[in-house]
Amino acid sequence: MTQDAMKRAVAHFQAGRLDEAEAACLQIQRERGGRHFYAWHLLSVIAAHLGQHERSAEMATRALELDPRQVEVLCNRGAALRALCRFGEALADYSRALELAPRSADALNGRGVALAALNRHAEAIDCYDRALGIEPSFAQARFNRALSRLMTRDFVGGWEDYEARWEGSDRPSPRRPFAVPRLEAWDPSGQVALWTEQGVGDQLLFSSLACELAGVGQPFVLEVDPRLMPAFRRAHPDWQLVAAPADPAAFSGCHRHLPIGSLPRLLRPTLASFPRRPPPLLAADAARAAAYRSRLAEGEALIVGISWRSFQPRKRSYYELRKSAPLIALRELSTHPGVRLVDLQYGDTTEERATFAAAGGRLRRLDELDLFNDLDGVLAAIAACDLVVTTSNVTAHLAGALGKRTLLVYPAANPTFHYWVPDDRGRSPWYPAVEIVTDRGPEDWPRLMERVAGRMRDTGG
């Protein structure tokens, strides 16, 4: 009877009926007094699909109490713990899984991700190498190796591996069909279609390379987020731009195509290939920026735009946790003499702002500005500020693309992404206006904000 019930639960799960699968598993546990291994296992998997990482780890633990030698369940719990940023515990689960199954490519890949999150990239790369030695077509391991290689400045190998993003990323973009060949080498005699992929931040990051295409005389049509079209046109009135998602007809005159994320493979083989003073990618609406400046100005006070969170889907909560700071950590900045903070944070932050205000924090807002949809307005607000203080999110990319002086903060000298690894000047090589503020000590946001305040004083804003 229980075996049939478990088969029905699996069938519900495979058909995407997660509620029915969960109910069936819970019924099995009631009948079996919580002693059914596979029901706990499936409950853990269901919770992971729903982005319920605490519950997924709990259900996996219940399964492992019944059978601690199950490699798949150890890997599942490791993934849940990673999503909760409990990397040391995740690493222990993957290590145990590899003791039981030394040739488990999944365990090696998971262990590599945990090591990378702990800033142990050489060890992570070794895990990915071993996983790919066992399973050469393992796209996730190859993509993860790309991220660690880029972190360690192995740009040639990193960009080569980055081509696995189509299948290996945790949010893969769909490939798009083109009737023309992909660009593999410069061809000034023909136009290339540069098409967008991933989110706004990545689009801006890679679109910054289009400035060099223009410089070497390579004609192109650049697809951009429609919210950013005015800012691109102001900065580069001679560029041919189309709004994403573009109709194929918009690229009808192109002889080659290239996804924008593949452009660094041609232009960024070494750290020395990054220009020290690139031109701004975007330009803000000057009149709108001046109007915001007039509203925000308070005597000689320094106007500092702040952004502290990265909102992510539940399945990417790992990134949200790693890329976000508590707003309350910025309270001392708001009370710093001669400083006025301005809210540049998109998303619903009502509760955080109320707590901030109750603790004595001061934060100016442009209440009519839609910080998610009106990106041209956000750019004007950034331009109105003297500088920006932010964590790793789209605000950092917008400020960097404008060339606005920005202090980007993360703890433990452990950036989430390769583009925030500082160069020899302590800046992002992608956005030289972005200065990195970090510390090799523990994750102490208030202490990092003291360093931000000091940096502001040192430079006079």
N, C-alpha and C positions, 0 to 999 in steps of 0.2 A: 504493500500500500504506500509506504513512504517513498519507495523507489519511483512509483508512478507519479506521486505528487511532486517529486523533485524534477522529473522529466517535464511536467507541466510548467513548473517554475522556469526552467531553462527555456522552454518554448516561448513563454511570455516575454522573457528577456530578449531573446533573439528577434522577436517580432517588434521590439521597441515598447512593449507594454510594461513599463517599469513598475508602476503601481501594483499591477496584478502579480508580477514576479515577486515583489517585496512581500506582499500579503501572503502569497503561497509559502515563501520561506519562513515567515514568522509563524504561520500555522504549523509547519513541520516542527519548528523548535518547541512550540507549546506541547505538541504531541510527544516529542522525544525528550522533553525536559532540558532543552538547550544543549543536547549532546550530538547534534548532527553537523559534522564538519562541512559538508558541501553547501548546506544552507547558509552557514556563516560566511563561507567564501563568496557565495553569490551575493549575499547582502553587502559585503564589502565592495564588490565590483559595481553593484547598482549605485551605492553611495558615491563612488568615484565618478561615475557617469553623471551624477547630479551635482557634482562639485561640492559634496558634503564630506570634506576631507577628514574632519575629526571623527565622524561616524564611520567612514571607511576604515580608518586606522583601528578604531574600536572593534569593528566586526572582524577584521583580519586578526586581531589579537585573540578574539574568542575562538577563531578557527585554529590558530596556532597552539592554543592551550590544549586542543584535542590532538593535534598532529604537528609538532614543531619542526618537522623535516620537509615541509612543503615549500619548494623553491618559489613557485608561482605566487603563493600567498606572502612570502617574505618580500618578494619584489613589489607586490601590490601595496603592502604596508609601507615599504620604503618610499614608494611614489607618493602616498598620502602624507607621510612625514615630511617629504621634500616640499610639498605644497603648503605645509604649515610652517616652513622655514626651520624645521627641527632637523638640521642637516647631519649633525653628529649621530643622532638616533637612526636616521635613514642609512647612513654609511655602515652602521653596525648590522643592519638588516641585510644589506647587499653583500657585505663581507661574509655573513653567515650563509647566505644563499650560494656564494661561490665556494665555500668550504664543502657544501653538499653537491654542487654541480659546477666544477671549475670551467666547463666549456659553455656555460649559459651566456649567450650574447646579450640577452635582456638584462641579466644581473650586472654584467660588465658595463653596459651602457648606463644603467641606473646609478651604479657606483661612480662612474665618471661624472655624471651630472651633480651628484652630491659633493664630490671632490671639487668640482669647478665652483660650486656655490660657496665653498669654504676657501676659495682663492688658491687652490692647489692644482693649478692647471697642467703642470708637467705630468703629475700622476693621473689626472683626468685623461690627458691625451694618450697615455699608455693604455688605459682601460679601453678607450675607443679603438685604438690600434688593434688590441687583442680581440675586441668584439668583431671588427671588420675582417680580421684574419679568419675568424670562424664563419662569419656570414658576410661575404663581400658586398652584397646588395643591401645591407642594413642602412637605409636612408637616415633614420633618426641618429644613429651613431655617427654617421658621416657629417650630418648637419651640426650635431653637438661638438664634434671635433673642430668644425669650422669656427665655432664661437670661441673655443679655447685657443685655437691657433691665432685668431685675430687679437685676443687678449694679450698674447705673448709676442705680438708683432711679427708673426710668421704670416705676412700678407699673401705671399704667393700661394702657399698651401691653404691658407684660410679661405681666400676667394675661390680657389678651385673646389674646396669642399662645400662652399656656400651654395654651389649649384644644386646641392641636394635639398635645398629648402622647399622645393615644390612638393616633395613627399615627406621630408623629415621634420619640418617645423611643426610646432604645436598649434599653429594657425596658418596652414598652407594656403597660399593664393592659387587660384586656378590658372593654368597655362592658357594662353590665348592663341588661337590659330592665325597665322599670317601666310599670305600667298607668296611673300618674298622671303629670301634667306635671312638668317640671323647675322648680325654684324659680328665679324671675327677680327677685322683689321680696318684701319681708317680707309675711307673711300670718299675723298672730297668731291668726286664727280657725281655722287648720288646722295640722296637724302635718307636719313635714318629715322624710323619711328621709335621714340623712347616712351614706353608705356609704363604706367604706374602699377604698383603692387604694394601690399601691406598697408600700414596705417599712415597718418599724416606725418608723424615724426620721421619714419623711414623714407617716405617720399621726399621730404625736405633734405634729409641727409644725402641721399643719392643724387637728387636734382642739382645739388651744389656743384657736381662735376660737369654739368652742362656748360658752366662758364668756360671751362677749358676746351670743350668741343668747339665753342664759338671762337675761341682763341686760335685753334689750329685749322680753322676753316672747314670744319665738318658740318654740313647742313643737317638740321634735325627739326623734327616736330615733337614738342614736348607735351605730354599729357599731364595735367595738373588738377588737383582738387578744385572744384569751382569756387569754393570759399576763399581760395588763395589767388584766383585769377587776377583781380585788380592789383594786388601787391607784386605779382610777377610782371605784369605789364608796366607798372611804374618803373621798376628796376631795370627791365630789359625790353624796351619798346620794339626792338628789332627782332625779337625771338618770335618764332611761329608756335603758338600755343593752342591746345584744344582742351576742353573741359572733360574731365573723367566722370563717368565712363564714356569714352568717345565711340561714335559709330565708326565701323571700319572705313567708311568713305572718307573720314577725316584724315586718314593716312594714305589715301589713294596715290599720292605722288611720291611715296617713299620707295626706295630700292632695297632697303634693309630694315630690320627691326631689332630691338634689343629691350628686354625688361630692364627697368632702371636699376634694379639691384645687382645686375651683372656688369654695370659700367665700371665699378672699382677694379674689377679683374683686369681691365685694360689700362686704367689710369693710376692705380695705387699699389704698385708692387712693393714699395718700401716706405718707411716713415719719412725719408727724405723727399719722397714724391708729393708730399702734402705741401701746398704753398703756405708761406708764413703769413702773408697778408692777402687773402683772397677777397675779391669784391663782394659786397653784400648780395645775397641771393634775392632778397625781398626789399621793398620800400613801402613804408607806411603812408597813409593819407596825411599829408603835412598839416592841412587845415584842421582835421579832426584831432590830430595829436596836439596841436597848439591849444585847441579848445579844452581838451582834457587837462593839459598842463595848467591852464589858467584856473580851472576848477580845483585842482589838487594842490596847487602851490600854497605854502604857508610860510611866508617870509623867506629865510635862507635855509629852511629845512630841506634835508635830502629826501627825495621822493623815491621810495624803494618798493618796487612791485614784488609780490611774493606768491609762490605757488608751491604747495607742499604734498600733494597727493597725485597718485596715478590710479585712476579708476580702471579696473580690468574685469572681464567676465569671470564668473565663479571658477571656471576651469583653469584660469590663469591667476588665481588669487596669490600664488607664489610671487608673481611680479608685483602685484599691488602691495604686498607686505614689504618686499625688499625695497621698493622705490618710493615709499611714502614715509613722511615724518609726521609726528603729532603737531598740530597747529600750536598747541600750548608751549611747545619748545621754542617758538619764536616770540614769546611774550616779552622777553628782555630786550629784543630788538625794538619792539614797539615803544618801549619806555626810554630808549637810548636818546640822550639829548640831541636835538637837531635832526631826528629821523621821523619820517611819516610813512607808515606801511600802507600799501594799496593792494587790494585783493585781486589777483589775476587767476584764481583757482576755479576751473570749470567744475561742474557737478554740484550735487546738493551737499552743502557743508553747513547747513543751518545750525545743527546741534553743536558742531565744533566751534563755530563762531560765537555761539551763546556762551559756551564754557570759557572761551578765550576772553570775552568781554567781562564775564563775572570775575575772572582772575585779574582784571585790571589791564588786559591787552587792548590796544587801540588799533583799529583797522579801518581804513577808508574804503568805500565801495562806490563803483559806478553802477547804481542799481538797475538802470535801464539797459545795460550792456549784457547781451547774451554771450557768455564766455565760451559756449560750446559751438554755436552755429555762426556767430558773427566774428569770424576770424579776422576780418579786416579791421573791425573795431578793437579786437584784442591787440593786434599789431599797433594800432594807434595809441592804445593805452600803454603798451610797452615802450613805445617811442617817447611818450610823455614822461616816463620815469627817468631818474638819473642812473639807476641800475636795477637789476633783477636778482633776487635770491630765490633759488628753486631747487627742487629735487629732480630726478630724472623723469620727465614727462614731456608732453607736447609743448608746454610753455618754454622749456629749455631750448627746444628746436626752433621755435618761433623767434625767440630772442637772439639765438645764435645766428639764424638766417638773416636777421636785420642788422647784425653787427653791434647789437647793444651790449654794453658791458654787463656780464652776468657772473654771479657766484653760484656754482652748482655744488650741492652738498650731498655727500654720502658717507656713512660711517666705516670704520675699520679698514680704510684703504682698499675697499673691495667693491669696485663698480659693478653695476648690473650688466652693462654692455660695453663692448670694446671701444666705442667712440668717446667714452668718458675716461678712458685711461689717459692720464696727463702726459704731455710731452716734456721736453727738458725745461720748458718755461712754466710748467704747471698748468697748462691750458689744454683744451681739447684740440687735437690736430685737425678735426673737421670744422670746428667753429673757434677760431683763435680768440674771439671776444669772450668766450666762456672760460672762466678760471675755475679750477677744481679746488674745493675745500674739503679735506678729509683728514683722517687721523688713524694711525695704526692701533690705537687703543680700543677699548670696548665700545659698544654701540651706545654712545652717550650723546644724544642730540643736543641737550642744553650746552654741553661743553663745545660741541662743534659750532653752535650759534655764537658762543663767545669768540671763537676764531673768526667767524664771519664779521662780527662787530669790529674786531681788531683789524681785519683786512680793509673794511670800509674806512676806518680811521687812518690807517697807514697810507692809503691812496688819496685820502681827502674826498672820496666819493667820485 
